[in-house]
Amino acid sequence: MKTQQLIINDIQAFDISSEIKEVQIAFNQLSYSHVPVKKEGVYVGCISETDAHCFESTQVLRSFQYALEPFFVRDNANWLDILEAFALNQCNIMPVLNVSNKYLGYYELSDIMNLFNDTPFLNEAGGIIVVEKGIREYSFSEICQIVESNDAKVLGVFISKMGAETIQITVKIGHTGMNAIVQTFRRYDYDVISHHEEDIFIDGLKQRSDYLDKYLNI
């Protein structure tokens, strides 16, 4: 689905000369974190609900132009870039501009999240493995090769945590040979952070075997 089909234009950008009271009233009627603002017909940024309710209602937006947050996406942006913009700006509304910086409307966070929900990473049955390795030692191609060498399909892979020295990668795979994949990751010196029933069962058997060996050696 093209993201342009999700652009909503029922909220017009407030002019920079609008009174704060108008913006406050709009926020009282909406569930959005921000609303867009324009100056001489050109988008200049968004004002947050928190800021709007802190300002004197009789003042105009121009007096608080310094508080406007200039985030937006282009109308040709892909949904992952749009989702990233939402995350970076901690908002639930994202203004959309064309190449001429004309305000076209906005995206709602829930609509973009629904695109993510429709991806195989979420809606295909599978298992999750989280592995960790040195930040200079991991390789996406190696991770995929480990999964595929065990006759499994990679449904998605992304960096889920990054530290100064180590990095964690979350991998979703089909329910095929999970334990074999886990053991292969370990042979390639990846620490497996996630817990797996098959793996726990095998560890339990190993512990029992160790206890039996100790008993027999008494």
ABEGO torsion letter per residue (X at the ends): XBAAAABBAABBBBBAABBAAAAAAAAAABABABBBBBBGGBBAEBBBAAAAAABBAABBAAAAAAABBABBBBAABBAAAAAAAAAAAGBABBBBBBAAGBBAEBBBAAAAAAAAAABAAAABBEBBBBBBBBAAABBAAAAAAAAAAAGBBBAEBBBABBBAABBBBBBBBBBBGAAAAAAAAAAAGBBBABBBAAAAAAAAAAAAAAAAAAAAAX
